[in-house]
Amino acid sequence: FGSSHSSTRKDGRSSRPARQAPRRTRSARALRTMSGFRRSAFVMALLGVAFAKQLSHIATTQAPNDSYDNKDDGASLGTRSQPATDSFDTADEPVKLVNDGEGGKRAQQMVQSQDEAARLAQLLPSARDDEYRGKLIRILRKEGAKALTQAVEALTQALGDGAALADRRSATRSLGMIGGVRVVQPLIRALGDADISVRKEAVEALREIGPGLAVEPLIQALGDASLSGIARAHAATLLGMLGGADVVQSLEQALQQRGADARVRRRAAHALLEVGLVEAWRALEAFQDDAEAFVRKQAAEAVARIANPPPFDECSICQER
């Protein structure tokens, strides 16, 4: 009656299209042949590989926002600086911090967070230029009296016997830049240094400190027999430049010690003229017949009431031995 959708081929087989078997992937075929436990393990491994690939993609496409390595961070900070550490890891780190922009701002932050003032103080004796010294001293000064005391102690040690000449010279200059009463005694000690350049630095530093802080310690140094003759001679010279009526008696007493070091007596005589007071000149009158020619000359000038004594280089005594 109706037509059939299937036909018979000559070979007797139906001409209806045969159902295609589903194509199986390699993984599916592998799963078919596995036991239940092995099949579960295999699936988990595939999922792990896929998850790892996803994480790798995320890591390589996202840029960190909390790092100083970002160029925008470097531009906003002005300089590409590294994050501050908790301590100085190497011997060169303190120098790097001090030289790091804005007058050692990074070093200042370090000192505030950690007690590194002593470490910075130890750098002063080896400083070879005033700019570097100034940065160190400014940092230590901001830290207060304790930090400066540590610096003075380190510099005083650098003035000791056996210290290198460059360190002694640098220590003396650094003491002068620090200033204040705490540096006076170390500088008086430097007045007796074996090297002329160190003595010159000490003389200049004490002049800059001024009479208010320096005169009394210098008076004591002038009468201290334990100090070298050259140190006491410098003390007399400085008293003549810094002192007034309060130094006349001490200088006269030094001049009266006829068996003392000749350098001390010569400097005391000239200092009495340098003071520029009538009472100082009168003190010299008694030495017109002194055995020392230089003392007699100063006494003669005093008698003549020379108001303006001849120019005197405060460091000429440095060359005497």
C-alpha positions as CSV (number, residue, x, y, z in Angstrom):
1,F,0.0,0.0,0.0
2,G,2.2,3.0,1.1
3,S,5.9,3.3,0.1
4,S,8.5,2.0,2.5
5,H,11.3,4.3,3.7
6,S,13.7,1.4,3.4
7,S,14.7,-0.6,0.4
8,T,16.4,-3.8,-0.2
9,R,19.6,-3.9,-2.1
10,K,20.6,-6.6,-4.5
11,D,22.7,-8.3,-1.9
12,G,19.6,-8.6,0.3
13,R,20.7,-6.0,2.9
14,S,18.6,-3.0,3.9
15,S,19.5,0.3,2.2
16,R,18.6,2.3,5.4
17,P,21.6,4.4,6.5
18,A,23.3,2.7,9.4
19,R,23.6,4.5,12.7
20,Q,27.0,6.0,13.2
21,A,28.8,5.0,16.4
22,P,29.8,8.1,18.5
23,R,33.4,9.0,18.1
24,R,35.3,8.5,21.3
25,T,38.3,10.6,22.4
26,R,41.5,9.1,23.4
27,S,40.8,10.1,27.0
28,A,37.4,8.5,26.9
29,R,38.8,5.2,25.5
30,A,41.4,5.3,28.2
31,L,38.7,5.8,30.9
32,R,36.7,2.9,29.5
33,T,39.6,0.5,30.0
34,M,40.4,1.8,33.5
35,S,39.1,0.5,36.8
36,G,37.0,2.7,38.9
37,F,39.8,3.9,41.2
38,R,42.3,4.5,38.4
39,R,39.6,6.4,36.5
40,S,39.0,8.8,39.4
41,A,42.7,9.4,39.8
42,F,43.1,10.1,36.1
43,V,40.3,12.7,36.2
44,M,41.8,14.4,39.2
45,A,45.1,14.7,37.4
46,L,43.6,16.3,34.3
47,L,41.7,18.8,36.5
48,G,45.0,19.7,38.3
49,V,46.8,20.4,35.0
50,A,44.0,22.6,33.8
51,F,44.0,24.6,37.1
52,A,47.8,25.1,37.1
53,K,47.6,26.5,33.5
54,Q,44.9,29.0,34.6
55,L,47.0,30.2,37.6
56,S,50.0,30.6,35.3
57,H,48.0,32.7,32.9
58,I,46.8,35.0,35.7
59,A,50.3,35.4,37.2
60,T,51.8,36.5,33.9
61,T,49.0,39.0,32.9
62,Q,48.6,40.9,36.2
63,A,51.2,43.5,37.3
64,P,51.9,44.0,41.0
65,N,50.8,47.4,42.5
66,D,52.7,47.3,45.7
67,S,56.2,47.2,44.5
68,Y,58.9,50.0,44.1
69,D,59.9,48.3,40.9
70,N,56.9,49.9,39.1
71,K,58.1,52.9,37.0
72,D,55.1,54.9,38.1
73,D,56.1,54.4,41.7
74,G,59.6,55.5,41.0
75,A,58.4,58.6,39.3
76,S,56.1,59.5,42.2
77,L,58.8,59.0,44.7
78,G,61.4,61.0,42.8
79,T,64.0,58.3,43.0
80,R,63.9,54.6,42.7
81,S,64.7,53.7,46.3
82,Q,64.6,50.3,47.9
83,P,62.3,49.7,50.9
84,A,64.0,50.4,54.2
85,T,65.5,47.4,56.0
86,D,65.6,46.8,59.7
87,S,69.3,47.0,60.0
88,F,72.5,47.7,58.1
89,D,73.3,44.4,56.3
90,T,76.8,45.4,55.0
91,A,79.6,47.7,56.0
92,D,78.8,49.9,52.9
93,E,75.1,50.3,53.7
94,P,75.5,53.2,56.2
95,V,77.5,55.1,53.5
96,K,74.8,54.4,50.9
97,L,72.1,55.6,53.3
98,V,73.9,58.8,54.1
99,N,74.4,59.6,50.4
100,D,70.8,58.7,49.5
101,G,69.1,62.0,48.5
102,E,67.7,64.8,50.5
103,G,70.7,65.0,52.9
104,G,70.5,61.4,54.0
105,K,66.7,61.2,54.6
106,R,66.8,57.5,54.3
107,A,69.5,57.2,56.9
108,Q,67.5,59.5,59.2
109,Q,64.5,57.2,58.9
110,M,66.8,54.2,59.7
111,V,68.2,55.8,62.8
112,Q,64.7,56.6,64.0
113,S,63.5,53.1,63.6
114,Q,66.7,51.4,64.8
115,D,69.4,52.5,67.2
116,E,72.1,52.9,64.5
117,A,73.5,56.2,65.8
118,A,76.6,54.5,67.1
119,R,77.2,52.9,63.7
120,L,76.9,56.3,61.9
121,A,79.1,57.9,64.5
122,Q,81.9,55.4,63.7
123,L,81.9,56.7,60.1
124,L,83.0,60.2,61.1
125,P,86.7,59.6,61.6
126,S,87.0,58.1,58.1
127,A,85.0,61.0,56.4
128,R,87.3,62.8,54.0
129,D,85.1,65.8,52.9
130,D,83.0,68.4,54.7
131,E,79.8,67.6,52.7
132,Y,79.8,64.0,53.9
133,R,80.8,65.0,57.4
134,G,78.0,67.6,57.4
135,K,75.4,65.0,56.4
136,L,76.4,62.6,59.2
137,I,76.5,65.3,61.8
138,R,73.1,66.7,60.8
139,I,71.6,63.2,61.2
140,L,73.2,62.7,64.6
141,R,72.3,66.1,65.8
142,K,68.6,65.4,65.1
143,E,68.9,62.3,67.2
144,G,69.9,64.4,70.2
145,A,72.6,64.5,72.9
146,K,73.1,60.8,73.1
147,A,73.9,60.4,69.5
148,L,76.3,63.4,69.5
149,T,78.0,62.0,72.7
150,Q,78.6,58.7,70.8
151,A,80.1,60.6,67.9
152,V,82.4,62.6,70.2
153,E,83.6,59.4,71.8
154,A,84.3,57.8,68.5
155,L,86.2,60.9,67.3
156,T,88.2,61.1,70.6
157,Q,89.3,57.5,70.1
158,A,90.4,58.3,66.6
159,L,92.8,60.9,68.1
160,G,94.6,58.3,70.1
161,D,98.2,57.2,69.6
162,G,98.6,54.9,66.7
163,A,95.7,56.2,64.7
164,A,96.2,57.1,61.1
165,L,97.1,60.7,60.3
166,A,94.1,61.1,57.9
167,D,91.7,59.8,60.6
168,R,93.2,62.2,63.3
169,R,92.9,65.1,60.9
170,S,89.3,64.2,60.0
171,A,88.4,63.6,63.6
172,T,89.7,67.0,64.6
173,R,87.8,68.7,61.9
174,S,84.6,66.8,62.7
175,L,84.8,67.8,66.3
176,G,85.0,71.4,65.3
177,M,81.9,71.0,63.1
178,I,80.0,69.5,66.0
179,G,81.0,72.2,68.4
180,G,79.8,72.7,71.9
181,V,81.4,72.1,75.3
182,R,81.7,68.4,74.8
183,V,84.3,68.7,72.1
184,V,86.6,71.2,73.9
185,Q,88.7,68.6,75.8
186,P,89.3,66.4,72.8
187,L,90.4,69.4,70.8
188,I,92.8,70.5,73.6
189,R,94.3,67.1,73.4
190,A,94.7,67.5,69.6
191,L,96.7,70.7,70.3
192,G,99.6,68.4,71.2
193,D,99.3,66.2,68.1
194,A,102.6,65.3,66.4
195,D,101.4,66.6,63.0
196,I,101.1,70.3,62.2
197,S,97.9,69.9,60.2
198,V,96.0,68.3,63.1
199,R,97.2,71.1,65.4
200,K,96.0,73.8,62.9
201,E,92.6,72.1,62.8
202,A,92.4,72.1,66.6
203,V,93.4,75.8,66.9
204,E,90.8,76.8,64.3
205,A,88.1,74.7,65.9
206,L,88.7,76.2,69.4
207,R,88.7,79.7,67.9
208,E,85.3,79.0,66.3
209,I,83.9,77.6,69.6
210,G,84.7,80.9,71.2
211,P,85.6,82.2,74.7
212,G,82.3,81.3,76.4
213,L,83.1,77.6,76.2
214,A,86.8,77.4,75.6
215,V,88.5,79.9,77.9
216,E,88.1,78.1,81.2
217,P,89.3,74.7,79.8
218,L,92.2,76.4,78.1
219,I,93.3,78.1,81.4
220,Q,93.3,74.6,83.0
221,A,95.3,73.2,80.1
222,L,97.9,76.0,80.4
223,G,98.6,75.0,84.0
224,D,98.5,71.2,83.4
225,A,102.0,70.0,83.6
226,S,100.9,66.5,82.3
227,L,100.2,68.0,78.9
228,S,103.0,68.4,76.3
229,G,104.7,71.8,76.0
230,I,103.3,72.2,72.5
231,A,99.8,71.7,73.7
232,R,100.2,74.2,76.6
233,A,101.8,76.7,74.2
234,H,98.8,76.5,72.0
235,A,96.5,77.0,75.0
236,A,98.4,80.2,75.8
237,T,98.1,81.4,72.2
238,L,94.4,80.8,72.2
239,L,93.9,82.5,75.5
240,G,95.5,85.6,74.0
241,M,93.1,85.6,71.1
242,L,89.9,84.6,73.1
243,G,90.4,85.9,76.6
244,G,90.1,89.2,78.4
245,A,91.0,90.3,82.0
246,D,90.1,86.8,83.2
247,V,93.2,85.2,81.5
248,V,95.8,87.7,82.6
249,Q,96.7,86.1,85.9
250,S,97.0,82.6,84.3
251,L,99.3,83.9,81.5
252,E,101.4,85.8,84.0
253,Q,101.8,82.7,86.2
254,A,102.9,80.7,83.1
255,L,105.5,83.4,82.3
256,Q,106.9,83.3,85.8
257,Q,107.8,79.6,85.5
258,R,111.3,80.3,84.2
259,G,112.3,76.7,84.1
260,A,109.3,75.7,82.1
261,D,109.2,74.9,78.4
262,A,110.5,77.9,76.4
263,R,107.6,77.6,73.9
264,V,105.0,78.0,76.7
265,R,106.7,81.1,78.1
266,R,107.1,82.7,74.7
267,R,103.5,82.2,73.8
268,A,102.3,83.4,77.3
269,A,104.3,86.7,76.8
270,H,102.9,87.3,73.4
271,A,99.4,86.4,74.6
272,L,99.6,89.1,77.2
273,L,100.1,91.6,74.4
274,E,97.3,90.0,72.3
275,V,94.8,90.5,75.2
276,G,95.3,94.3,74.6
277,L,94.7,95.4,78.2
278,V,96.8,97.8,80.1
279,E,96.9,95.5,83.1
280,A,98.4,92.8,80.8
281,W,101.1,95.1,79.6
282,R,102.0,96.0,83.1
283,A,102.4,92.3,84.0
284,L,105.0,92.2,81.2
285,E,107.1,95.1,82.7
286,A,108.7,92.7,85.2
287,F,110.3,90.7,82.4
288,Q,112.3,93.3,80.7
289,D,115.5,91.6,81.9
290,D,114.4,88.0,81.1
291,A,116.9,85.5,79.8
292,E,114.7,84.8,76.9
293,A,115.1,87.3,74.1
294,F,111.6,86.9,72.8
295,V,110.2,87.6,76.3
296,R,112.3,90.7,76.6
297,K,111.0,92.0,73.3
298,Q,107.4,91.5,74.3
299,A,108.1,93.3,77.6
300,A,109.6,96.2,75.8
301,E,106.6,96.5,73.5
302,A,104.4,96.4,76.6
303,V,106.3,99.2,78.3
304,A,105.9,101.2,75.2
305,R,102.2,100.6,75.5
306,I,101.8,99.4,72.0
307,A,98.1,99.3,71.5
308,N,98.3,97.2,68.3
309,P,100.7,94.3,68.7
310,P,102.4,93.0,65.5
311,P,100.4,90.5,63.4
312,F,100.7,87.0,64.7
313,D,99.9,83.7,63.0
314,E,98.3,81.6,65.7
315,C,99.8,78.5,64.1
316,S,103.5,79.7,64.0
317,I,104.1,77.7,67.2
318,C,102.9,74.6,65.4
319,Q,106.2,74.4,63.6
320,E,108.2,74.5,66.8
321,R,109.5,71.3,68.3
